[in-house]
Amino acid sequence: MDFAAAFDSGLPYREFLDKYATPDQRQRWEAFRAGVVLTATQQELLASFARETKVLVLAGTWCGDCVNQCPIFEQFESASRKILVRYLDRDDAPQVANALKTCGGARVPAVVFLSEDGEFCGRYGDRTLARYRMMVGRLQGASCPTGLGPADDTTSLVVQEWLDQFERIQWMLRTSTRLRQLHGD
């Protein structure tokens, strides 16, 4: 799969919503985005990124998991001049959806991280650990044998877990011998 070409055909956040979201869906995405608050430490980290990171997001405006995660990426992109995010609609990009199947299904959001020159660096999604813990807690209730139940503020945990992935890729790019030679650092 040529993820660099897929990234180039993707849309920025607002254009993605303009093309695919109904008014109700757009309102849900925007309401969630407005509620995502990055801490000063998170903002400083994002502002410190030195390497351009291309982020391809396979999503659906109808998808509840996308509503509760994709606006986080918009906040990251706003806080860092080195993050470029592009969105593809899962149903309009079947080849990408097939390449990014998770647990045998075309689940979203699916995120692919690329270097500035389009080299594959990693992928993540469809949910973070905090979100899965919350879901398992709801399934098993108070008798959850792991003791891991839903958090009081799952959103802040999800934001941090996504930021951890963005940071991991940034440090991969920053320490890459190939990119250090290219940039002379």
N, C-alpha and C positions, 0 to 999 in steps of 0.2 A: 504494500500500500504506500502510495506517495503522499505522506502526510503533509509535506511542504506545499504541494499543489493544492491539497484540500484546505490548508490554512489560507492560502492565497485566494481561494474562492469563498471563504467564509465572510461573515458580516460582523461589523462592530455591534455592540450591545443594542444601541438604540435602533439601528437599521434592522437588526434581527427582529426586535419587537415590532417595528413598523410593518415588516413584511408578514410575520407569522402570528402575532398575538391578536386576539379579539380585544375589544375595549376592557372587558372584565379581566382577562388574563394579564393585560398590560398593567392594570391597576394593582393586581396582586403582586406582580414582579416589582413594581415601583414602591409599593407600600413596604415590602420586605426590605428592599434596598435602603429605603429611608431609615429603617430600624437597625441597620448594620453599622455599628460604631467601632472603629478601630482605636485601640489604645494608643497613647503617645509612643510607647515602645514599639508597637506594631508598625506605626507610621514611620518611625525612624528607621526600622529595619528595612521596610520597603523602599524608602528613599535612598538607602545606602547601596542598593543593588547596582553593580557595575556592568553586568553583561545583559544584553538584550535577550529576553526570553519570549518566544512565541508560544502562545497557549491556544490550542484548538479545542473547542468545547462542542461536543455533540449533544444536542439538547432538544427539548420540545417545550413550547410555551404552555402546553396543556399539563405538563408534568409537575406534580407537587414537589418532588425532590429537586427539580430544576428551579422552581420558584424559590425554594429555601436554600439554594446554594449558589446558583449562577450570579445573582446580584452581589454576592461576596467578591467574585472575581472582578466585577466592575469597580468595586471599592479599592481592590488591590491595584488595578490598572490606574485609577485616579491618583493613588498615592505614590506611584513609581513611574518614572519616565522610561524605565527599561522593560516594562511588561506590556506586551501587545496581545490582546485577546480577540479571537474571532470565533463566531458561532456558526454551526451548521445545524439545520433541522434534521432530526433523525430520519423522518419519513422522506425527505427530499435528497438524502445522501445515503442510499442503501448500501453502496460499496463500503463507505466509511463505517456505517452501522454494523455491517457484517464483520469487518476487520476488528471492531472494538466490542464484540460480544462479550458479555460478562455472565458467567454461570450459565452459558448456553443461550442467553437472550440478548436482545438489542436494548439494553438498559441504559438509562441516561440519568444524570449527566455522565458522560465519559470524557475525560480530559487527557489530551496528549500534550506533552511539553517538548518543544523543539529549540534548538540553538538558533542563534541569529541567522545562520546560513541553512537552516532547515533540517539539521540532523536530529534524529529521534533521540530524546534523552530519557523519556519515561512516560508513564501513564498512571492515572488515578481515577477513582470513581467506583461506583455510582453513589456510594454513601461513605461517610467517615465512620470511624469506630464509635464516636459518641452517639451518632444517629442510630447505628445498629444496637448499641447498648440500650438506648431508649426503647427501641422497638422490641427487643427481647424482654425488657422489663415489663412492657405492656402485655406481652404474650404470656409471661409467666407470673406476673403480679408480684405481690409481696414475698412469695415463697421462692423467688429466684435463687437457686442454689449458689450462684457465683457471688451474690451480694452486689452485683452491678445492676443498679436500677437506673431509671431516668434521672438526668441531672436537672437541677432547678433552672438552669439557663443553658439549655443545649445549644442555642445559637452561638453563644460566645465560645463554647468548646469546638463547635464545627468550624467557626472562623479560624480558630487557632490551629486546628488540625489541617485545614487547607493551607494556611500560611506556612505550616511546617513543610508541606510538600513543595510549595513555591520556593521556600528557602533552601530546601535540599537540592533542588534543581539549580538554583542560583550558585550555590557553592560548588556543585559539579561543574558548571560552566566556568566559574571563576578559577578553579584549580586545573582545568583541562590544559594539558600540555599543548595541544594543537591550538587552542584559542589564546593561550598565553604567548605563544610564538607569533601568532597573527597580530596581537595587540602590543607586543613588545613589553609585556609586564610579567 
